[in-house]
């Protein structure tokens, strides 16, 4: 089958485009599927320079992407484009960062976590980054149901020219949302949001192993 030439960065979609249609377009294009996470599918652009993340529902990451877009920092991803789709879905495009090695990811996340947790910011070199993420956490707690703050998973760290990038800093309590919906109890999500949440990759495919192809 001949793949269609398509670049998610330049293609014009709108809020009438469903998640299913947008995902099918990416799969039917020259984009390379490189990972399926719990909340999103990840593709590499045909020129291999950009990464596209598409999700049916992930308010925590959308909040993070908007925060990064408005606050440029060497340790945060450069968000090239945020494309809203219908309902809760959206696409985020960013540069194609490198995964680095596990030891370097752990070193950065452990150093920053210690500084962030102890609030010892003065002279740490992390003060601006910590302030940005603190602001994001405060607003996330107020506006996003089941917001859980910083995700300290070292796999969220990637690199650009040796500089660590906190690729995905916030998360929601997905297990709590799942249990609440299954129990039939009232949730903090709307009916449409519940439907969208139930289509995230983890609930469709189970836990996936990231391919980490670069």
N, C-alpha and C positions, 0 to 999 in steps of 0.2 A: 504494500500500500504506500502510495506517495504521500509523504507528510507535507502539510501546508506550512508555508513560511509565515511565521507569526512571532512578534516580539511583544510580550506582555507589557513592556514599558511604554511602547508607543501605540498599542492598540487602544481604540476608543470604545470602552464599555460604559454602561450607565447603570443606574440603580434599578432599572427594569430587567437587567440581565440576572438570571438565577445562578446560584452557585453551581448547580448541576451542568448548566450550559457552559459556563466559563471553564469549569474543570474539564469538560469534554473537549473544549476548544484547545486547551493546553495539551491534553493527552494526544490529540489528533494533529499536533503541530510538531515542529522540529525541536521543541523544548525537551530536555532530558529530565525525567523523573528521578530525583536523587534520594528522596526520603519521604517516608510517611510517619509523621509524629502522632502524638495523642490527639492533637487539636487541628492539625493542618497537613496539607500536601505541599511538598517543596520541589520546585523545578529549576533547572539551570537553563539560562537563555541559549539560543543557538550559537551566539558568539562566545559563550562561556564566561562572559564578564559580569553577568547579573544573576541574582537569585530571585525567584518569585515564590512567595508563600501565599497559598490560598486556603481559606477556611470557611466553613459554614457558620461557625460561631466561636468567637474567642475575644470577648470584650477586653480582657486583661492585656492581650497582646496589642490590640488596636490602641488602647490607652498608652501603652509603652511606645508604639510606633509614632503616635502623635507627639508624645513627649520628646522623643529623639529628633523628630523633624523640626521642632521648635527650639531645641537646645543642642546645638552642635558641640560635640565633645570627642576627643580622640579615643576614648574608651567606650563610646556608644556607636551603634551602626548608623551609617548615613542612609537615611530613608529617601529613596529617589522618587517614589510615588506611592500614594495610598489610593486605591481604587475601590470605592464602595460598590457593592452589588446589591441585589434585592434582599430585603429582610435583614438578617444579621451578618450576612456574608460580606467578605471583602478580600482584596488582593493587596499585598505589600511587595514592592520591588526594592532591592538594595544591591550593593556590590557583592560579588562572589568572594567572600572571605575564605581564609584557609583554616582548617581545624587545628593545626598545630599538634603538639604532643601532650599526652595526659599530664605529665609532670608540670609543664608550664601552665596548663589550665588550672590545676590544683593550687599551684603557688599563687596565682593571681586571686582566685576566688577566696582562698583561705586568708590571704593578707587583707583583702578588702572587707571580708566579712568581720574580721576581728576589729578593724578600725570602725566600720559602720555600726557594729553592735555596741562597742564601748564608747561611741561618740567622741573618740580621740582624733579629731579631724585636723587640728592645728598642726601644720608642718608635716602632715602625713603624705601629701601629694594626692590625696583622694578627696579633698574637701569639696571641690566643685562637683565631682561626680556624685558624691554622697548627698550633697544638697539637692541636686537635680532629682535623684531617686527618692529622697525624702519627700519632696514636693509631690512627686508622682504617687507615692504611697498614701499620702494624706488625702489627695483628691480621689484616688482609687477607692479608698475605704468609704468615702462619702457617696460615690456615684455608681459603683459596680457591685452588684450583689455577689456574695460569697468571695469577695476579693481577699487574697491571703498574703499579700505583700511580696517580699523578695523571694525569688526562686534561686537557691544557692547551688543548684546542680552544676558541677564543673563542665558538663557537656554544653552548657549555654555560653561558654567562652570560645571565641574564635580569634583569629589573628590577621593583621594586615601589616606587612613589613616588620614583623616581630612585636608589634603593639597589640596587647590584648583588647578584645572588643566584647563587651557584655551584650550578647546578641538577643537575649530574651530574659528580661529581669523580673517580670511580674507573673503571677498566676492566680487562678481561681481554684476553689476546692471542688474539683470535678466530681470526686467521690460523694461529697455531701449533696451536690445537686442531683446526682444519679439516685442516691438513696431516698431523697425527698420525693422525687418524681415517682419512683417505684412504689413508695408507701402510700401514695395518693394524698399526701398532706399538701397543704397550701405552700407554694414556693414564692420566692421574691422575683421570679421571672414571669414574663407574660406567657400566654399560651403559645404564641408564635415562637418566642425564645426557647421554650421547652422543646418544641418540635425541632427547631434548628440545632439545639444542643444534642439531641438524640441522633444527629447525623454526623457528629464529629468522627474522625477516623477510628479512634480507640473503641467507640461503641459499635462501629460497623465491622471493623477488621480485627479488633483486639490489639494487644501490644505488638508494635512492629519494631524490627531492627533497622536502625538508620543505616543507609548504604554508604554515606560519607564519601561519595564519589566527587572529585573536584575536577 
